[in-house]
């Protein structure tokens, strides 16, 4: 029996985020603190029972006032909003409760993908648009989404229900307003595509937002593919879970022998005893330890069944069998093995290794277990000719075949660049990667990959040839990074990125699989004509999020901060009356402009250049000259600075006039 666990089984990002927040609170619970959840945190009976056993209580909205009345300094309380979210009214109520009682706090554990729908719906115009929501009307997620739209709205559970509602639109609301279509995050893709199709046929102005969680999409697609190649399927998850129910429906369509269980305790493993291939899939609210327990139960059942079969089977050998024998004699020419059934097997040295220096006597000893392929059997002589190389090759090849079937990620070293691609060796098997699947740009140098260890997937098996893709793994990793990035982005968040490219209007920054743009006006406090005046391609750069649009995948970034504002730096270093050493940068008929610090200039009016009247600044000054000045005025509002050379000259003259008298008073009598 082959047992396959779906890659996308178990906690999704939103559920994992919610449970981690609560688990952290349980671990760091304060003395006397009550931990509560608004309804069940997730749709999984086993996990929710575990929470109750650890003192976490689930409350309804009707019980909130009672909770608040019992919360004080000695009995603080923290409430966690479930991953499906709550209504807008409840959210506002919780805010007021927290503001009115300093000992009551609440954690919003709403899934970021659900929050995204909240933002979409809140941004719709109730006067001009009508909201259409594909989802179960009573589901907490759907109730919460509908509460955020004040206009006309319709929740429907199937494309047929939508079509019926459109045909019975007696008030003409659907025709008078622009339809906005969204979906519950865990909806089936088939229903979603059919609903879009029906809406587009009737309305050319409809607005459609693809709000089904990407993890849900991957989970359903994988479940459908696995259920088509198995003869037994186990779906694990809460019976109240919407996404688990949909996984069961999908698997049941292709595999009649499909069961739905909430935990390993409900599994009747004997039901699958005659199966060749059993798959295990799990809903987004299923803990990993439950999946492991089901897999362990199935594996133990399979081992027991195998032992029973082996005891019943005849021990005769046939050409083509793979057998395990015990070494009874070793020489450098061959190995002899006891393979059972009264047959002695032997393996010649050239059927063990291609290395002429390989010594059998140094690598094997009596009692070793060796797996080998049966080349020929002589019943008369009671001997069998075997090949270890063939068994190893077949075993390793099966790992490649299995990796192709299950879309597993493999790792191998690029051995050589050949015509049209590169060759990787994984488990001693040759895998060809076409140039288009290497991730190297078109017409790029494939030899740069040689010697590197890469991750890849096997796309196709042709006889004993395997074709793979590095690019597919890179794309999947990038998509996962993007999903995680968009789920966590927020205005003001700081990222360390790399300058990827530049245009005349800004620089594009790679934030880790997702690009954002710093407009040229955000790169410097000074006026610059081109981003290249500040940054270069490949430069590391620290930026912050100014705004973002998840739908259009656009991010506006900031680079300059108040800490780097030249005016603020100037104000922190200088004040009116200070002496500043400045550089003359330009001259006008009315005066000269001088750089005080990088980015801040001051004006030396023509009347403040010398003690006597001059015709023009160039009579005494020149560009690039360094002069000392006194700061006579700072206009903070207009960010202008007035400088004076004359003030220092007058001060020096006054000091010189006073000098002789002072000197005379202090001089010895014989000098007077």
LUMPA-725758 format. One record per residue (C-alpha): y, z, x; residue in one letter. Coordinates in steps of 0.1 Angstrom, whole numbers, plus 5000, padded with zeros to 4 digits. Layout:
YZXa/...
//
This chain:
500050005000x/503549915012x/506250165002x/509850045003x/512950264998x/516050074987x/518850075013x/521450154987x/519450454972x/521150784965x/524650924966x/527350664965x/530750724982x/532450884952x/529551124944x/529051224980x/532751294983x/532651524952x/529551714963x/530851764998x/534051914985x/532152154963x/529552244989x/532352325014x/533852554987x/530552724982x/530152785019x/533652925023x/533853104989x/536353394989x/535353744976x/535453754938x/536153384935x/534753184906x/533752824913x/533752604882x/533152244873x/534752064844x/531551944828x/528651844850x/530051744885x/527551454886x/524851314862x/521851474879x/519951754862x/518251874894x/521451904914x/523352064886x/520552324882x/520952394919x/524652454914x/523952704886x/521552894908x/524252934934x/526753074909x/528752754901x/529452744863x/530152434842x/532952484816x/534352264788x/537952194781x/537852444752x/536952724777x/539952654800x/542252914784x/539553184786x/539053094823x/542853124829x/543053464811x/540453604835x/541953474867x/543953714888x/544353824924x/541054004924x/539253724906x/540653384918x/539153064904x/538852704916x/537852434892x/536452094903x/537051784882x/533851574880x/533451244898x/533851054866x/537351204862x/539051344831x/541751244806x/545351224815x/546051504791x/543551734808x/544851644842x/548351744831x/547052064816x/545352164848x/548652104867x/550452344843x/547752604847x/547952594885x/551752614884x/551652914860x/548953104878x/548953124916x/545353234916x/544052934898x/543452604917x/541752284909x/540252004930x/540351644917x/536951504927x/537451184907x/535850884925x/538450664943x/537150364925x/537750534891x/541250634903x/541850264911x/541150184874x/543550464863x/546350304884x/545649954869x/545650084834x/548850294839x/550549994853x/549849784822x/552549714795x/551549874761x/554049654743x/552949324758x/549249374767x/546049494751x/543349674771x/539749564769x/537249794786x/533549714792x/531750044791x/530050314770x/532750464746x/531550824749x/531050824787x/533551064805x/534750784828x/535550554799x/537250834779x/539450914809x/540450554814x/541350494778x/543550804777x/545850644803x/546950354781x/549250414752x/548950064736x/546249884717x/542849914734x/539149834728x/536049964745x/532949754741x/529449784753x/528349424755x/529649064756x/528349014720x/530449314708x/533549174725x/532948834708x/532449004675x/535749204679x/537548884688x/536248704657x/537148994635x/540749034649x/542349054615x/545649204628x/545848934654x/546449184682x/544248994706x/546248684700x/549748834700x/549249024733x/547948944767x/544349074771x/543649284803x/539949314811x/538449594832x/534949744835x/533350084839x/532450114876x/528750124870x/528449834845x/525749574850x/526949254867x/525349034841x/527249194812x/530449174832x/530148804841x/529248714805x/532248914791x/534648734815x/533248404805x/533648464767x/537248594772x/538248294794x/537048054768x/539448184742x/542448304763x/543948114792x/546448404798x/543948684802x/544248914832x/540949024847x/540449314873x/537049334890x/536549714889x/532749744892x/532149954923x/530949734953x/528149994960x/527049964923x/526949584927x/524849604959x/522549864944x/521849644913x/521449324933x/518949504957x/517049654928x/516649314911x/515349154944x/512849434952x/511449454916x/510549084918x/508249134949x/506549454939x/503849564915x/505249914911x/508750064909x/510050414908x/513650474896x/514950824905x/518050964888x/519551174859x/518651054824x/522351094815x/523450874844x/524750534833x/524050354867x/520450504868x/519750374833x/520950024843x/518750034875x/515750114853x/516549824829x/516849584859x/513549684875x/511749694842x/512649334835x/510749204866x/508149484870x/506349624840x/504949914860x/508350084863x/508950454857x/512150664855x/512051024869x/514651284876x/512751444904x/509451434924x/507951694901x/507851434873x/506051174895x/502551074885x/501550914918x/498050814905x/499750554883x/500450344914x/497050394932x/496050024928x/499349884938x/500049674970x/503749724971x/505750004955x/509550024957x/511750334953x/515350294940x/517750574931x/520950614911x/524350714926x/523851074916x/520451124932x/520351364962x/518751234994x/516151524995x/514851414961x/514351054974x/512551195005x/510251414983x/509151114962x/508550904993x/506451185008x/504451224976x/503650854975x/502850835012x/500351125009x/498750964978x/498450634997x/496850805028x/494250985006x/493450664988x/493050475021x/490650745034x/488550715002x/488350335006x/487450355043x/484650585035x/483250345009x/483750025029x/481049865051x/481649885088x/480649525097x/482949325120x/484148975113x/486148725134x/489848785126x/489549155120x/491749405138x/489749705149x/490450025168x/487850115194x/487250395220x/487250305257x/483750375272x/484150185305x/487050065326x/487149805355x/489849575367x/488049285351x/487649425315x/487549715291x/484449815271x/484949985238x/482850145211x/484049975179x/481450135156x/478649965135x/476549965166x/478749705183x/480249715218x/483549535222x/484949405255x/488449285264x/489049065294x/491949145317x/493748825307x/493548935270x/495449265278x/498449155299x/500048835313x/501149035344x/498648955373x/499649285390x/498649485359x/495649715369x/493349815340x/491950105360x/495550245365x/496450215328x/493350295308x/490650575310x/487550655290x/488350805256x/491550605251x/492050445216x/492850065217x/493649835188x/492349475193x/491849145175x/488249025170x/487948685186x/484148645183x/481248845171x/477548815183x/475349005158x/472248925179x/473649065211x/475649335193x/478849265212x/482349145201x/484948965222x/488349125216x/492049055224x/494649335227x/497449075233x/496748905200x/496749235181x/500049345197x/501549015189x/500449015153x/501649375148x/505049305163x/505348985143x/504749175111x/507749395119x/509849075120x/508348955087x/508949285071x/512449295084x/513148955068x/511649065034x/513449395033x/516749265050x/516549535077x/518949545105x/517149495139x/518449535174x/517649325205x/519049185237x/520348835239x/518048665265x/519548315268x/521948065254x/520247745243x/521247425226x/522747515192x/522547895195x/521148195214x/517648355217x/517048725211x/513748915219x/512949195195x/509649375197x/508449105221x/509148835194x/511548545199x/514348515173x/516648215173x/520248275162x/522147945153x/525647915168x/527247945134x/525548285129x/526448445163x/529948555154x/531348355183x/534148125171x/533347755168x/533047575202x/533247925218x/531248015249x/527848145237x/526848255272x/529248555268x/526548715246x/523748685272x/522649025283x/524249215255x/522449425229x/523249315194x/522349405158x/521049115136x/519149035104x/516248795101x/517248525076x/514148305075x/510548285087x/509147935094x/505547975104x/505748175136x/509448105141x/512148345131x/515848255124x/518348535124x/522048615120x/524348845140x/527348745118x/525748875086x/525449225100x/529049205113x/530149095079x/528349385061x/529749635085x/533149495080x/532849515042x/531649875044x/534549955066x/536949785042x/535549965012x/535950305030x/539450205042x/540750115007x/539150424992x/541050655016x/544350475022x/547550645010x/551350605016x/552450785047x/548950785063x/549050725101x/546750475118x/546150375154x/545750005154x/545949695177x/548449415175x/546349115163x/548948835159x/552648775155x/554948555135x/558748525135x/558948775106x/556549045118x/553449165136x/549949185121x/548049505131x/544249545130x/543649895115x/539849875119x/538549575100x/541649565077x/544949415087x/548449535078x/551849395087x/554849555104x/558049355094x/560349265122x/562949505108x/560449795110x/559649735147x/562949845162x/566150035153x/567949755172x/568349405158x/565649185173x/564948825167x/561248825174x/558449095174x/557548985210x/560649175221x/558849505212x/555049445212x/552449205226x/549149085212x/546449335221x/548849625224x/547649955209x/550150075183x/550550375160x/551850285125x/552150445091x/551550305056x/554850225037x/553150065007x/549949884998x/548449654971x/544649694968x/544349394945x/546149154969x/544749335000x/548249375014x/549549665035x/553149715046x/553349925077x/556150115094x/556550165132x/560050305138x/560450665128x/563450905126x/562251065158x/562850735176x/566150655158x/568650605187x/571450755167x/569351075162x/568551085199x/572151045208x/573251325184x/570651555199x/572051495234x/575851455230x/578751605210x/582551545208x/584151655241x/581051585263x/581351355293x/579051055292x/578250805320x/578150465302x/577650105310x/580149835300x/578249575278x/580949365262x/584749325260x/587149235232x/590949205232x/591249555216x/588749735240x/585449745257x/582049845242x/579850065264x/576150155261x/575750535260x/571950535254x/569650255246x/570550145210x/573850335208x/577250185220x/580750345220x/584150185219x/586650245247x/589950135230x/592249935253x/594750225251x/591950465264x/591050265295x/593950355318x/596950585319x/599250285321x/599449995297x/597149695305x/597049345291x/593249325285x/590149535293x/589049285320x/592049385341x/590249705351x/586649675338x/583749435342x/580349385324x/577649605338x/580049855354x/579150225351x/582050455342x/582450815332x/584050875297x/584751155274x/583451145238x/586551185216x/585051115182x/581651065164x/581650905129x/578151015116x/578450815084x/579350485101x/577450575132x/580450495155x/581450665187x/584950665204x/585150695242x/588050755266x/588450695303x/592050785300x/591251145289x/589351205322x/592151045342x/594751265326x/592651575331x/592251485368x/596051415372x/596851755356x/594451925380x/596051745410x/599551855400x/598452215398x/596652205431x/599652235456x/600952555440x/597552715439x/597052615476x/600452755486x/599753095471x/596553125489x/597652985523x/598153235554x/601753345561x/602053145594x/601352825575x/604052885549x/
//
